[in-house]
Amino acid sequence: MSVWVWVTAVSLAAWLWLLLGQGFFWRTDVRLPLGRAPRAWPSVAVVVPARDEAAILPRTLPSLLTQDYPGRLEVLLVDDGSSDGTGELARALAGRYGGAPLTVTSPGEPPEGWTGKLWALRHGMAQAREGAPRYLLFTDADIAHGPSSVQRLVTAAESGGYDLVSLMARLRMVSGWERLLVPAFVYFFAQLYPFRRVDRPGGRSAAAAGGCVLLRADTAERAGVPEVIRGALIDDVSLARAVKAAGGRIWLGLADQVDSVRPCPRLADVWRMVSRSAYAQLRYRPAVLVTTVLGLALVYLVPPAAVLLGATGTVPGTAPVVLGGLAWLVMTLTYLPMLRYYRESAWTAPLLPFTALLYLLMTVESAVRHHRGLGTGWKGRTYTRPDRSAPGRPPGEPGLAAGDAGVAPGEQ
């Protein structure tokens, strides 16, 4: 048997395992669970870190201020050193729309060992603590919430007994690059962290989506959040791990009423967003990077390569073409539910190998920049190396010397 037969057979086996053995990650029916409304609605404090968000706040902040929530709700916008009048605009929007009371506060520059976003969250949590809320809702400045979003989140947490409820916001899809890359981004995230496994008590899988996280205030204190993850580059996943390590129950699913309106119209926009944190996902380990690149190539690139090379006669025999074609077919079928969730045409599903190649290159660039000491920049902050000496970090979780970043549009 030729090498191509063996390689394509392994690729097909990998896809059959992903289809059936990876928590059915490809299904998109993990939505916010419905439950009975609580007899008494608990108080909620919404903490919104914002750095230079004046262009986007008019489309998002009113959705929080005008929430249809029967209990006490307050919004704290943490103006993280903005230079575009973010804080002043937020106050003006509150005066125009009314609704929930708004407090605008500023934390100052983060000290060494803290990321900017987590320092802002710490400051907002300290301000919120004065009102003794039962829940904290962490949401990014680019997230627009439906009128009953907070009500549905609290209902799910109360009826399900969850300490953390998180929604993967529906990301914007307008430009051609967004339509190509965004569904795949969520698909890959779900493949890494199958939503069904996140909910398992005692299970090792833990994840959250930083754009929308409802967290019990007492659980945050018990887990030592955010101090325990203060240097985490991928803060949402680190938060979920910390909560689960403290014995908390967590839930993660796809959103119906939570949307990110931040535009990423060009390839360069998505490239910058992914490459600034991709190597952190691999814990800055070259061996893990090599393994990841080889794994992505085997799973996503080998099937179309076998079909195309076989069709041109470059690869002899029909077995590689058949095996590669079957693997490509399974890949395509698992991607279709995500495309339907994003209301995208099914014809783009066979292009997933090309999209995976782009994400692979983003990851490699992230590693190259790290090892060259170049770091990555985000809104005036530069991150150059992980701070491995920062205490209180969950085992195996990387950190930064300064600054912050994340894995999805909306971080600062």
JONOR-V61045 format. One record per backbone hydrogen bond with DSSP energy under -1.0 kcal/mol. CO is the residue of the C=O (numbers start at 1). NH is the residue of the N-H. Records with the same first field share a line. If there is no record, write none. Layout:
CO = NH, NH
This chain:
2 = 6
3 = 7
4 = 8
5 = 9
6 = 10
7 = 11
8 = 12
9 = 13
10 = 14
11 = 15
12 = 16
13 = 17
14 = 18
15 = 19
16 = 20
17 = 21
22 = 25
24 = 27
29 = 31
30 = 254
43 = 134, 135
44 = 74
45 = 137
46 = 76
47 = 139
48 = 78
50 = 80
53 = 56, 57
56 = 59
57 = 60, 61
61 = 64, 65
62 = 66
64 = 67
65 = 100
67 = 69
72 = 44
74 = 46
75 = 103
76 = 48
77 = 105
78 = 50, 80
79 = 81
85 = 89
86 = 90
87 = 91
88 = 92
89 = 93
90 = 94
91 = 95
92 = 96
93 = 97
94 = 98
101 = 75
103 = 77
105 = 79
111 = 114
115 = 119
116 = 120
117 = 121
118 = 122
119 = 123
120 = 124
121 = 125
122 = 126
123 = 127
124 = 128
125 = 129
128 = 131
129 = 132
134 = 217
135 = 45
136 = 215
137 = 47
138 = 213
140 = 143
142 = 261
144 = 259
146 = 149
147 = 68
148 = 152
149 = 153
150 = 154
151 = 155
152 = 156
153 = 157
154 = 158
155 = 159
156 = 160
157 = 161, 162
163 = 216
164 = 251
165 = 214
166 = 253
167 = 169
168 = 255
170 = 260
175 = 179
176 = 180
177 = 181
178 = 182
181 = 185
182 = 186
183 = 187
184 = 188
185 = 189
186 = 190
187 = 191
188 = 192
189 = 193
194 = 197, 198
197 = 200
200 = 203
209 = 212
212 = 167
213 = 138
214 = 165
215 = 136
216 = 220
217 = 221
218 = 222
219 = 223
220 = 225
224 = 228
226 = 229
227 = 230
229 = 232
230 = 115
233 = 235
234 = 238
235 = 239
236 = 240
237 = 241
238 = 242
239 = 243
240 = 244
241 = 245
242 = 246
243 = 248
244 = 247
249 = 163, 164
251 = 166
253 = 168
257 = 146
258 = 170
259 = 144
266 = 270
267 = 271
268 = 272
269 = 273
270 = 274
271 = 275
272 = 276
274 = 277, 278
277 = 281
279 = 284
280 = 283
282 = 285
285 = 289
286 = 290
287 = 291
288 = 292
289 = 293
290 = 294
291 = 295
292 = 296
293 = 297
294 = 298
295 = 299
296 = 300
297 = 301, 302
301 = 305
302 = 306
303 = 307
304 = 308
305 = 309
306 = 310
307 = 311
308 = 312
309 = 314, 315
310 = 313
318 = 322
319 = 323
320 = 324
321 = 325
322 = 326
323 = 327
324 = 328
325 = 329
326 = 330
327 = 331
328 = 332
329 = 333
330 = 334
331 = 335
332 = 336
335 = 339
336 = 340
337 = 341
338 = 342
339 = 344
340 = 343
345 = 348
346 = 349
348 = 351
349 = 352
351 = 355
352 = 356
353 = 357
354 = 358
355 = 359
356 = 360
357 = 361
358 = 362
359 = 363
360 = 364
361 = 365
362 = 366
363 = 367
364 = 368
365 = 369
366 = 370
367 = 371
368 = 372
369 = 374
370 = 373
376 = 383
378 = 381
381 = 378
383 = 376
385 = 401
386 = 388
394 = 397
401 = 113
408 = 411
